[in-house]
Amino acid sequence: MSGLNKQELEDKIIQVLKTCYDPEIPVDIFELGLIYEIKIDDDANVNIKMTLTSPACPVAGSLPGEVNEKVKSIDGIKSVRIELVWSPPWDRDMMSEVAKVELGMY
């Protein structure tokens, strides 16, 4: 797939990730810093490393599936693998400036 533009694909993935929300915090999972890594190989297979705000998060069972389905729906993506990781543990410092402003954390 020589015409694969990984940056363009990653931008589309990020836009989709910004439609997924942690139900306890009114900020999308990308701005919250829950996405640790997005890797796209030359065949448009996507591997996403993500975490949750805590292992006891009420969406621990459903959020990775939602992320998988939404990313898989992007044109040009062959497969999606979501890897849920707990290291490093998430904390508020991982949030973007946008998220901190939205939550009034200044």
C-alpha positions in Angstrom: 0.0 0.0 0.0 2.4 2.7 -1.2 -0.2 5.5 -1.0 -0.6 5.0 2.7 -0.4 8.4 4.5 0.2 7.5 8.1 0.0 11.1 9.3 -3.3 11.6 7.7 -4.6 8.3 9.1 -3.3 9.2 12.5 -5.1 12.6 12.3 -8.4 10.8 11.5 -7.9 8.3 14.4 -7.3 11.2 16.8 -10.5 12.9 15.5 -12.4 9.7 16.2 -10.8 9.3 19.6 -12.1 12.8 20.5 -15.6 11.4 20.2 -15.0 8.9 23.0 -15.7 10.0 26.5 -15.0 8.8 30.0 -18.5 8.9 31.5 -17.3 10.4 34.8 -15.3 13.3 33.2 -16.9 15.5 30.5 -13.7 15.5 28.4 -12.8 13.1 25.5 -10.3 10.3 26.1 -7.6 11.9 23.9 -7.5 15.2 25.7 -7.6 13.3 29.0 -4.3 11.7 28.1 -5.7 8.1 28.1 -4.2 7.3 24.7 -0.5 6.4 25.2 0.4 5.4 21.7 -1.0 5.1 18.2 1.0 2.9 15.8 0.1 2.3 12.2 2.1 -0.2 10.1 2.6 -0.2 6.4 -0.5 -2.3 5.8 -2.8 0.1 7.8 -3.1 -2.1 10.8 -3.5 0.1 13.9 -2.3 -0.7 17.4 -3.4 1.7 20.2 -2.1 1.6 23.7 -4.6 3.2 26.1 -5.4 3.3 29.8 -8.3 4.3 31.9 -8.5 6.7 34.8 -8.5 3.8 37.1 -8.8 0.0 36.9 -12.1 0.3 38.6 -13.4 2.6 35.9 -17.1 1.7 35.2 -16.3 1.6 31.4 -13.3 -0.7 31.7 -15.3 -3.4 29.8 -16.9 -1.2 27.2 -14.6 1.8 26.4 -11.8 -0.2 24.7 -14.5 -1.9 22.5 -16.0 1.5 21.6 -12.6 2.8 20.7 -11.9 -0.3 18.5 -15.3 0.0 16.7 -14.9 3.7 16.0 -11.3 3.5 14.8 -12.1 0.4 12.7 -14.9 2.4 10.9 -12.3 4.8 9.4 -11.8 4.3 5.7 -8.5 2.7 4.8 -7.9 1.0 8.2 -7.3 -2.8 7.9 -7.4 -3.9 11.5 -7.4 -2.4 15.0 -5.8 -3.8 18.2 -6.5 -2.1 21.5 -4.0 -2.8 24.2 -5.2 -1.7 27.7 -2.1 -0.9 29.8 -1.8 0.3 33.5 1.8 1.4 33.3 2.4 4.2 33.7 -0.7 4.8 35.8 -2.8 7.7 34.6 -2.8 10.9 36.6 -4.1 14.4 36.0 -0.8 15.6 34.7 -1.4 13.6 31.6 -4.4 15.8 30.6 -3.9 18.3 27.8 -4.2 22.1 28.5 -7.6 21.9 26.8 -8.9 19.3 29.3 -7.5 21.2 32.3 -9.2 24.4 31.2 -12.5 22.5 30.5 -12.4 21.1 34.0 -11.4 24.3 35.6 -8.2 22.9 37.0 -6.2 26.1 37.1 
